[in-house]
Structures are given as C-alpha cells and as structure tokens.
C-alpha cells in the first residue's frame, strides 16, 4: 500500500497582504503564508538572531519585536 501525497491547503497558498510591521521583514507585496514563514527564517538567519546554544530560541531585534511582541 502506498500513501497518497498530501495536498497543500489552498487557504495557506492564498497570497495575503503583510501588515506594516511584517512588511519591514518580508517585503510589502502579497505573499502566501508559506512564503512569509520562509522569508522570516531567511531574515533570522541573515541577521544571526538564533541563540547559538539553543537554535530553537530566537533573539528578536526591533523589527521582530514589533511582529512577535
């Protein structure tokens, strides 16, 4: 028996307009949620914002503080 391939959720693929705070990190053009998450991780890695001792911990800068609080 083979498992059927998972179909992506169409609601997650619908482009959404980022808020002003989020646009400072991912850009102002409408993006699907999956792309937003990818761009946030790219930003975190580019700015070296992961705790080196615990990579699951993010050391938020001003832009990420505005988004996540």
PDB file of N, CA, C and O in Angstrom:
ATOM      1  N   UNK A   1       0.824  -1.186   0.000  1.00  0.00           N
ATOM      2  CA  UNK A   1       0.000   0.000   0.000  1.00  0.00           C
ATOM      3  C   UNK A   1       0.871   1.254   0.000  1.00  0.00           C
ATOM      4  O   UNK A   1       1.867   1.325   0.719  1.00  0.00           O
ATOM      5  N   UNK A   2       0.499   2.217  -0.789  1.00  0.00           N
ATOM      6  CA  UNK A   2       1.223   3.486  -0.816  1.00  0.00           C
ATOM      7  C   UNK A   2       0.326   4.581  -0.282  1.00  0.00           C
ATOM      8  O   UNK A   2      -0.888   4.572  -0.485  1.00  0.00           O
ATOM      9  N   UNK A   3       0.936   5.507   0.391  1.00  0.00           N
ATOM     10  CA  UNK A   3       0.196   6.653   0.917  1.00  0.00           C
ATOM     11  C   UNK A   3      -0.027   7.665  -0.195  1.00  0.00           C
ATOM     12  O   UNK A   3       0.855   7.905  -1.020  1.00  0.00           O
ATOM     13  N   UNK A   4      -1.203   8.247  -0.207  1.00  0.00           N
ATOM     14  CA  UNK A   4      -1.488   9.303  -1.173  1.00  0.00           C
ATOM     15  C   UNK A   4      -0.702  10.554  -0.776  1.00  0.00           C
ATOM     16  O   UNK A   4      -0.539  10.846   0.409  1.00  0.00           O
ATOM     17  N   UNK A   5      -0.225  11.277  -1.767  1.00  0.00           N
ATOM     18  CA  UNK A   5       0.519  12.511  -1.490  1.00  0.00           C
ATOM     19  C   UNK A   5      -0.415  13.518  -0.842  1.00  0.00           C
ATOM     20  O   UNK A   5      -1.580  13.634  -1.220  1.00  0.00           O
ATOM     21  N   UNK A   6       0.112  14.248   0.143  1.00  0.00           N
ATOM     22  CA  UNK A   6      -0.695  15.275   0.804  1.00  0.00           C
ATOM     23  C   UNK A   6      -0.926  16.438  -0.147  1.00  0.00           C
ATOM     24  O   UNK A   6      -0.011  16.898  -0.829  1.00  0.00           O
ATOM     25  N   UNK A   7      -2.158  16.898  -0.176  1.00  0.00           N
ATOM     26  CA  UNK A   7      -2.482  18.072  -0.991  1.00  0.00           C
ATOM     27  C   UNK A   7      -2.272  19.312  -0.131  1.00  0.00           C
ATOM     28  O   UNK A   7      -2.692  19.335   1.026  1.00  0.00           O
ATOM     29  N   UNK A   8      -1.626  20.348  -0.678  1.00  0.00           N
ATOM     30  CA  UNK A   8      -1.444  21.570   0.115  1.00  0.00           C
ATOM     31  C   UNK A   8      -2.801  22.224   0.381  1.00  0.00           C
ATOM     32  O   UNK A   8      -3.702  22.183  -0.456  1.00  0.00           O
ATOM     33  N   UNK A   9      -2.921  22.814   1.537  1.00  0.00           N
ATOM     34  CA  UNK A   9      -4.138  23.510   1.917  1.00  0.00           C
ATOM     35  C   UNK A   9      -4.236  24.795   1.093  1.00  0.00           C
ATOM     36  O   UNK A   9      -3.352  25.647   1.184  1.00  0.00           O
ATOM     37  N   UNK A  10      -5.294  24.951   0.290  1.00  0.00           N
ATOM     38  CA  UNK A  10      -5.384  26.152  -0.554  1.00  0.00           C
ATOM     39  C   UNK A  10      -5.450  27.456   0.248  1.00  0.00           C
ATOM     40  O   UNK A  10      -5.049  28.511  -0.243  1.00  0.00           O
ATOM     41  N   UNK A  11      -5.955  27.380   1.478  1.00  0.00           N
ATOM     42  CA  UNK A  11      -6.016  28.600   2.301  1.00  0.00           C
ATOM     43  C   UNK A  11      -4.613  29.085   2.651  1.00  0.00           C
ATOM     44  O   UNK A  11      -4.400  30.288   2.803  1.00  0.00           O
ATOM     45  N   UNK A  12      -3.655  28.173   2.781  1.00  0.00           N
ATOM     46  CA  UNK A  12      -2.279  28.566   3.113  1.00  0.00           C
ATOM     47  C   UNK A  12      -1.544  29.124   1.891  1.00  0.00           C
ATOM     48  O   UNK A  12      -0.540  29.822   2.034  1.00  0.00           O
ATOM     49  N   UNK A  13      -2.033  28.821   0.714  1.00  0.00           N
ATOM     50  CA  UNK A  13      -1.366  29.268  -0.507  1.00  0.00           C
ATOM     51  C   UNK A  13      -1.931  30.596  -1.028  1.00  0.00           C
ATOM     52  O   UNK A  13      -1.381  31.179  -1.962  1.00  0.00           O
ATOM     53  N   UNK A  14      -3.026  31.074  -0.425  1.00  0.00           N
ATOM     54  CA  UNK A  14      -3.639  32.330  -0.866  1.00  0.00           C
ATOM     55  C   UNK A  14      -2.752  33.500  -0.440  1.00  0.00           C
ATOM     56  O   UNK A  14      -2.452  33.645   0.745  1.00  0.00           O
ATOM     57  N   UNK A  15      -2.328  34.339  -1.395  1.00  0.00           N
ATOM     58  CA  UNK A  15      -1.488  35.494  -1.024  1.00  0.00           C
ATOM     59  C   UNK A  15      -2.245  36.469  -0.126  1.00  0.00           C
ATOM     60  O   UNK A  15      -3.398  36.812  -0.386  1.00  0.00           O
ATOM     61  N   UNK A  16      -1.579  36.900   0.920  1.00  0.00           N
ATOM     62  CA  UNK A  16      -2.141  37.868   1.857  1.00  0.00           C
ATOM     63  C   UNK A  16      -1.231  39.088   1.927  1.00  0.00           C
ATOM     64  O   UNK A  16      -0.020  38.989   1.734  1.00  0.00           O
ATOM     65  N   UNK A  17      -1.827  40.221   2.204  1.00  0.00           N
ATOM     66  CA  UNK A  17      -1.069  41.474   2.332  1.00  0.00           C
ATOM     67  C   UNK A  17      -0.457  41.543   3.732  1.00  0.00           C
ATOM     68  O   UNK A  17      -1.196  41.546   4.717  1.00  0.00           O
ATOM     69  N   UNK A  18       0.884  41.598   3.848  1.00  0.00           N
ATOM     70  CA  UNK A  18       1.503  41.688   5.175  1.00  0.00           C
ATOM     71  C   UNK A  18       1.211  43.037   5.842  1.00  0.00           C
ATOM     72  O   UNK A  18       1.050  44.055   5.169  1.00  0.00           O
ATOM     73  N   UNK A  19       1.148  43.021   7.172  1.00  0.00           N
ATOM     74  CA  UNK A  19       0.996  44.265   7.931  1.00  0.00           C
ATOM     75  C   UNK A  19       2.255  45.106   7.734  1.00  0.00           C
ATOM     76  O   UNK A  19       3.251  44.619   7.199  1.00  0.00           O
ATOM     77  N   UNK A  20       2.212  46.354   8.161  1.00  0.00           N
ATOM     78  CA  UNK A  20       3.378  47.239   8.014  1.00  0.00           C
ATOM     79  C   UNK A  20       4.589  46.691   8.761  1.00  0.00           C
ATOM     80  O   UNK A  20       5.709  46.734   8.251  1.00  0.00           O
ATOM     81  N   UNK A  21       4.361  46.166   9.988  1.00  0.00           N
ATOM     82  CA  UNK A  21       5.481  45.613  10.767  1.00  0.00           C
ATOM     83  C   UNK A  21       6.084  44.402  10.078  1.00  0.00           C
ATOM     84  O   UNK A  21       7.306  44.276   9.997  1.00  0.00           O
ATOM     85  N   UNK A  22       5.233  43.510   9.582  1.00  0.00           N
ATOM     86  CA  UNK A  22       5.715  42.312   8.896  1.00  0.00           C
ATOM     87  C   UNK A  22       6.360  42.669   7.563  1.00  0.00           C
ATOM     88  O   UNK A  22       7.330  42.029   7.157  1.00  0.00           O
ATOM     89  N   UNK A  23       5.837  43.678   6.881  1.00  0.00           N
ATOM     90  CA  UNK A  23       6.396  44.102   5.595  1.00  0.00           C
ATOM     91  C   UNK A  23       7.836  44.590   5.747  1.00  0.00           C
ATOM     92  O   UNK A  23       8.614  44.510   4.796  1.00  0.00           O
ATOM     93  N   UNK A  24       8.201  45.090   6.920  1.00  0.00           N
ATOM     94  CA  UNK A  24       9.582  45.535   7.157  1.00  0.00           C
ATOM     95  C   UNK A  24      10.556  44.363   7.094  1.00  0.00           C
ATOM     96  O   UNK A  24      11.747  44.563   6.855  1.00  0.00           O
ATOM     97  N   UNK A  25      10.063  43.144   7.306  1.00  0.00           N
ATOM     98  CA  UNK A  25      10.908  41.950   7.281  1.00  0.00           C
ATOM     99  C   UNK A  25      10.777  41.199   5.956  1.00  0.00           C
ATOM    100  O   UNK A  25      11.786  40.782   5.386  1.00  0.00           O
ATOM    101  N   UNK A  26       9.548  41.018   5.455  1.00  0.00           N
ATOM    102  CA  UNK A  26       9.328  40.156   4.290  1.00  0.00           C
ATOM    103  C   UNK A  26       9.044  40.901   2.998  1.00  0.00           C
ATOM    104  O   UNK A  26       8.977  40.279   1.938  1.00  0.00           O
ATOM    105  N   UNK A  27       8.877  42.206   3.054  1.00  0.00           N
ATOM    106  CA  UNK A  27       8.527  42.976   1.865  1.00  0.00           C
ATOM    107  C   UNK A  27       7.046  43.288   1.854  1.00  0.00           C
ATOM    108  O   UNK A  27       6.274  42.679   2.596  1.00  0.00           O
ATOM    109  N   UNK A  28       6.645  44.230   1.021  1.00  0.00           N
ATOM    110  CA  UNK A  28       5.267  44.727   1.064  1.00  0.00           C
ATOM    111  C   UNK A  28       4.327  44.058   0.074  1.00  0.00           C
ATOM    112  O   UNK A  28       3.127  44.333   0.102  1.00  0.00           O
ATOM    113  N   UNK A  29       4.827  43.189  -0.801  1.00  0.00           N
ATOM    114  CA  UNK A  29       3.943  42.544  -1.774  1.00  0.00           C
ATOM    115  C   UNK A  29       3.195  41.378  -1.132  1.00  0.00           C
ATOM    116  O   UNK A  29       3.723  40.735  -0.225  1.00  0.00           O
ATOM    117  N   UNK A  30       1.970  41.094  -1.592  1.00  0.00           N
ATOM    118  CA  UNK A  30       1.200  39.969  -1.049  1.00  0.00           C
ATOM    119  C   UNK A  30       1.940  38.639  -1.257  1.00  0.00           C
ATOM    120  O   UNK A  30       2.472  38.376  -2.335  1.00  0.00           O
ATOM    121  N   UNK A  31       1.962  37.811  -0.210  1.00  0.00           N
ATOM    122  CA  UNK A  31       2.663  36.526  -0.244  1.00  0.00           C
ATOM    123  C   UNK A  31       1.809  35.448   0.414  1.00  0.00           C
ATOM    124  O   UNK A  31       1.019  35.747   1.309  1.00  0.00           O
ATOM    125  N   UNK A  32       1.960  34.181  -0.025  1.00  0.00           N
ATOM    126  CA  UNK A  32       1.322  33.089   0.699  1.00  0.00           C
ATOM    127  C   UNK A  32       1.980  32.912   2.070  1.00  0.00           C
ATOM    128  O   UNK A  32       3.136  33.289   2.261  1.00  0.00           O
ATOM    129  N   UNK A  33       1.254  32.348   3.004  1.00  0.00           N
ATOM    130  CA  UNK A  33       1.780  32.176   4.364  1.00  0.00           C
ATOM    131  C   UNK A  33       3.071  31.373   4.384  1.00  0.00           C
ATOM    132  O   UNK A  33       3.977  31.667   5.164  1.00  0.00           O
ATOM    133  N   UNK A  34       3.158  30.357   3.527  1.00  0.00           N
ATOM    134  CA  UNK A  34       4.367  29.530   3.494  1.00  0.00           C
ATOM    135  C   UNK A  34       5.582  30.363   3.115  1.00  0.00           C
ATOM    136  O   UNK A  34       6.670  30.164   3.657  1.00  0.00           O
ATOM    137  N   UNK A  35       5.400  31.298   2.184  1.00  0.00           N
ATOM    138  CA  UNK A  35       6.497  32.172   1.752  1.00  0.00           C
ATOM    139  C   UNK A  35       6.868  33.153   2.854  1.00  0.00           C
ATOM    140  O   UNK A  35       8.045  33.475   3.021  1.00  0.00           O
ATOM    141  N   UNK A  36       5.880  33.638   3.613  1.00  0.00           N
ATOM    142  CA  UNK A  36       6.146  34.560   4.717  1.00  0.00           C
ATOM    143  C   UNK A  36       7.024  33.870   5.760  1.00  0.00           C
ATOM    144  O   UNK A  36       8.006  34.447   6.226  1.00  0.00           O
ATOM    145  N   UNK A  37       6.673  32.642   6.124  1.00  0.00           N
ATOM    146  CA  UNK A  37       7.466  31.897   7.117  1.00  0.00           C
ATOM    147  C   UNK A  37       8.887  31.703   6.607  1.00  0.00           C
ATOM    148  O   UNK A  37       9.847  31.870   7.359  1.00  0.00           O
ATOM    149  N   UNK A  38       9.024  31.355   5.343  1.00  0.00           N
ATOM    150  CA  UNK A  38      10.346  31.152   4.756  1.00  0.00           C
ATOM    151  C   UNK A  38      11.177  32.437   4.799  1.00  0.00           C
ATOM    152  O   UNK A  38      12.364  32.400   5.126  1.00  0.00           O
ATOM    153  N   UNK A  39      10.557  33.564   4.470  1.00  0.00           N
ATOM    154  CA  UNK A  39      11.288  34.844   4.467  1.00  0.00           C
ATOM    155  C   UNK A  39      11.644  35.295   5.886  1.00  0.00           C
ATOM    156  O   UNK A  39      12.696  35.899   6.099  1.00  0.00           O
ATOM    157  N   UNK A  40      10.777  35.005   6.851  1.00  0.00           N
ATOM    158  CA  UNK A  40      11.105  35.339   8.245  1.00  0.00           C
ATOM    159  C   UNK A  40      12.326  34.533   8.676  1.00  0.00           C
ATOM    160  O   UNK A  40      13.230  35.079   9.310  1.00  0.00           O
ATOM    161  N   UNK A  41      12.367  33.234   8.341  1.00  0.00           N
ATOM    162  CA  UNK A  41      13.543  32.421   8.686  1.00  0.00           C
ATOM    163  C   UNK A  41      14.792  32.908   7.958  1.00  0.00           C
ATOM    164  O   UNK A  41      15.878  32.922   8.537  1.00  0.00           O
ATOM    165  N   UNK A  42      14.649  33.306   6.698  1.00  0.00           N
ATOM    166  CA  UNK A  42      15.800  33.860   5.966  1.00  0.00           C
ATOM    167  C   UNK A  42      16.332  35.098   6.680  1.00  0.00           C
ATOM    168  O   UNK A  42      17.545  35.267   6.811  1.00  0.00           O
ATOM    169  N   UNK A  43      15.430  35.964   7.142  1.00  0.00           N
ATOM    170  CA  UNK A  43      15.814  37.180   7.870  1.00  0.00           C
ATOM    171  C   UNK A  43      16.541  36.816   9.170  1.00  0.00           C
ATOM    172  O   UNK A  43      17.581  37.393   9.488  1.00  0.00           O
ATOM    173  N   UNK A  44      15.988  35.864   9.910  1.00  0.00           N
ATOM    174  CA  UNK A  44      16.592  35.439  11.186  1.00  0.00           C
ATOM    175  C   UNK A  44      18.000  34.912  10.954  1.00  0.00           C
ATOM    176  O   UNK A  44      18.921  35.247  11.699  1.00  0.00           O
ATOM    177  N   UNK A  45      18.168  34.098   9.936  1.00  0.00           N
ATOM    178  CA  UNK A  45      19.489  33.520   9.649  1.00  0.00           C
ATOM    179  C   UNK A  45      20.458  34.568   9.125  1.00  0.00           C
ATOM    180  O   UNK A  45      21.638  34.549   9.477  1.00  0.00           O
ATOM    181  N   UNK A  46      19.977  35.486   8.286  1.00  0.00           N
ATOM    182  CA  UNK A  46      20.849  36.530   7.728  1.00  0.00           C
ATOM    183  C   UNK A  46      21.353  37.477   8.815  1.00  0.00           C
ATOM    184  O   UNK A  46      22.485  37.957   8.751  1.00  0.00           O
ATOM    185  N   UNK A  47      20.512  37.742   9.810  1.00  0.00           N
ATOM    186  CA  UNK A  47      20.880  38.655  10.899  1.00  0.00           C
ATOM    187  C   UNK A  47      21.496  37.913  12.093  1.00  0.00           C
ATOM    188  O   UNK A  47      21.827  38.528  13.106  1.00  0.00           O
ATOM    189  N   UNK A  48      21.647  36.587  11.966  1.00  0.00           N
ATOM    190  CA  UNK A  48      22.251  35.760  13.016  1.00  0.00           C
ATOM    191  C   UNK A  48      21.516  35.959  14.358  1.00  0.00           C
ATOM    192  O   UNK A  48      22.134  36.271  15.376  1.00  0.00           O
ATOM    193  N   UNK A  49      20.185  35.771  14.332  1.00  0.00           N
ATOM    194  CA  UNK A  49      19.360  36.032  15.507  1.00  0.00           C
ATOM    195  C   UNK A  49      18.994  34.772  16.290  1.00  0.00           C
ATOM    196  O   UNK A  49      18.191  34.839  17.221  1.00  0.00           O
ATOM    197  N   UNK A  50      19.570  33.623  15.928  1.00  0.00           N
ATOM    198  CA  UNK A  50      19.328  32.410  16.701  1.00  0.00           C
ATOM    199  C   UNK A  50      20.332  32.333  17.839  1.00  0.00           C
ATOM    200  O   UNK A  50      21.507  32.660  17.669  1.00  0.00           O
ATOM    201  N   UNK A  51      19.856  31.895  19.007  1.00  0.00           N
ATOM    202  CA  UNK A  51      20.740  31.679  20.136  1.00  0.00           C
ATOM    203  C   UNK A  51      21.698  30.544  19.764  1.00  0.00           C
ATOM    204  O   UNK A  51      21.237  29.448  19.444  1.00  0.00           O
ATOM    205  N   UNK A  52      23.011  30.769  19.794  1.00  0.00           N
ATOM    206  CA  UNK A  52      23.954  29.726  19.379  1.00  0.00           C
ATOM    207  C   UNK A  52      23.891  28.470  20.259  1.00  0.00           C
ATOM    208  O   UNK A  52      24.229  27.378  19.802  1.00  0.00           O
ATOM    209  N   UNK A  53      23.465  28.618  21.503  1.00  0.00           N
ATOM    210  CA  UNK A  53      23.406  27.458  22.401  1.00  0.00           C
ATOM    211  C   UNK A  53      22.080  26.712  22.295  1.00  0.00           C
ATOM    212  O   UNK A  53      22.012  25.527  22.621  1.00  0.00           O
ATOM    213  N   UNK A  54      21.032  27.387  21.845  1.00  0.00           N
ATOM    214  CA  UNK A  54      19.719  26.766  21.676  1.00  0.00           C
ATOM    215  C   UNK A  54      19.101  27.341  20.409  1.00  0.00           C
ATOM    216  O   UNK A  54      18.467  28.395  20.451  1.00  0.00           O
ATOM    217  N   UNK A  55      19.281  26.656  19.283  1.00  0.00           N
ATOM    218  CA  UNK A  55      18.862  27.174  17.974  1.00  0.00           C
ATOM    219  C   UNK A  55      17.353  27.381  17.872  1.00  0.00           C
ATOM    220  O   UNK A  55      16.890  28.077  16.968  1.00  0.00           O
ATOM    221  N   UNK A  56      16.579  26.791  18.782  1.00  0.00           N
ATOM    222  CA  UNK A  56      15.124  26.984  18.760  1.00  0.00           C
ATOM    223  C   UNK A  56      14.728  28.330  19.366  1.00  0.00           C
ATOM    224  O   UNK A  56      13.575  28.744  19.251  1.00  0.00           O
ATOM    225  N   UNK A  57      15.660  29.002  20.000  1.00  0.00           N
ATOM    226  CA  UNK A  57      15.404  30.300  20.626  1.00  0.00           C
ATOM    227  C   UNK A  57      15.841  31.413  19.682  1.00  0.00           C
ATOM    228  O   UNK A  57      16.962  31.408  19.172  1.00  0.00           O
ATOM    229  N   UNK A  58      14.942  32.363  19.459  1.00  0.00           N
ATOM    230  CA  UNK A  58      15.222  33.492  18.571  1.00  0.00           C
ATOM    231  C   UNK A  58      15.462  34.735  19.417  1.00  0.00           C
ATOM    232  O   UNK A  58      14.673  35.047  20.309  1.00  0.00           O
ATOM    233  N   UNK A  59      16.547  35.439  19.137  1.00  0.00           N
ATOM    234  CA  UNK A  59      16.886  36.687  19.819  1.00  0.00           C
ATOM    235  C   UNK A  59      16.375  37.830  18.943  1.00  0.00           C
ATOM    236  O   UNK A  59      17.088  38.331  18.073  1.00  0.00           O
ATOM    237  N   UNK A  60      15.141  38.227  19.186  1.00  0.00           N
ATOM    238  CA  UNK A  60      14.456  39.179  18.306  1.00  0.00           C
ATOM    239  C   UNK A  60      15.105  40.560  18.334  1.00  0.00           C
ATOM    240  O   UNK A  60      15.443  41.085  19.394  1.00  0.00           O
ATOM    241  N   UNK A  61      15.269  41.134  17.141  1.00  0.00           N
ATOM    242  CA  UNK A  61      15.704  42.521  17.047  1.00  0.00           C
ATOM    243  C   UNK A  61      14.453  43.409  17.034  1.00  0.00           C
ATOM    244  O   UNK A  61      13.348  42.918  17.259  1.00  0.00           O
ATOM    245  N   UNK A  62      14.618  44.708  16.774  1.00  0.00           N
ATOM    246  CA  UNK A  62      13.477  45.642  16.835  1.00  0.00           C
ATOM    247  C   UNK A  62      12.365  45.265  15.863  1.00  0.00           C
ATOM    248  O   UNK A  62      11.188  45.338  16.216  1.00  0.00           O
ATOM    249  N   UNK A  63      12.722  44.860  14.639  1.00  0.00           N
ATOM    250  CA  UNK A  63      11.707  44.513  13.639  1.00  0.00           C
ATOM    251  C   UNK A  63      10.909  43.282  14.059  1.00  0.00           C
ATOM    252  O   UNK A  63       9.689  43.251  13.899  1.00  0.00           O
ATOM    253  N   UNK A  64      11.588  42.268  14.595  1.00  0.00           N
ATOM    254  CA  UNK A  64      10.875  41.062  15.029  1.00  0.00           C
ATOM    255  C   UNK A  64      10.089  41.318  16.313  1.00  0.00           C
ATOM    256  O   UNK A  64       9.022  40.734  16.507  1.00  0.00           O
ATOM    257  N   UNK A  65      10.600  42.182  17.193  1.00  0.00           N
ATOM    258  CA  UNK A  65       9.859  42.542  18.408  1.00  0.00           C
ATOM    259  C   UNK A  65       8.511  43.158  18.023  1.00  0.00           C
ATOM    260  O   UNK A  65       7.495  42.884  18.662  1.00  0.00           O
ATOM    261  N   UNK A  66       8.505  43.988  16.981  1.00  0.00           N
ATOM    262  CA  UNK A  66       7.262  44.638  16.549  1.00  0.00           C
ATOM    263  C   UNK A  66       6.242  43.597  16.060  1.00  0.00           C
ATOM    264  O   UNK A  66       5.036  43.798  16.197  1.00  0.00           O
ATOM    265  N   UNK A  67       6.722  42.507  15.501  1.00  0.00           N
ATOM    266  CA  UNK A  67       5.831  41.472  14.988  1.00  0.00           C
ATOM    267  C   UNK A  67       5.366  40.540  16.106  1.00  0.00           C
ATOM    268  O   UNK A  67       4.169  40.292  16.252  1.00  0.00           O
ATOM    269  N   UNK A  68       6.299  40.030  16.884  1.00  0.00           N
ATOM    270  CA  UNK A  68       6.000  38.987  17.864  1.00  0.00           C
ATOM    271  C   UNK A  68       5.784  39.493  19.280  1.00  0.00           C
ATOM    272  O   UNK A  68       5.256  38.773  20.127  1.00  0.00           O
ATOM    273  N   UNK A  69       6.188  40.717  19.534  1.00  0.00           N
ATOM    274  CA  UNK A  69       5.990  41.267  20.872  1.00  0.00           C
ATOM    275  C   UNK A  69       7.047  40.871  21.867  1.00  0.00           C
ATOM    276  O   UNK A  69       6.985  41.274  23.028  1.00  0.00           O
TER     277      UNK A  69
END
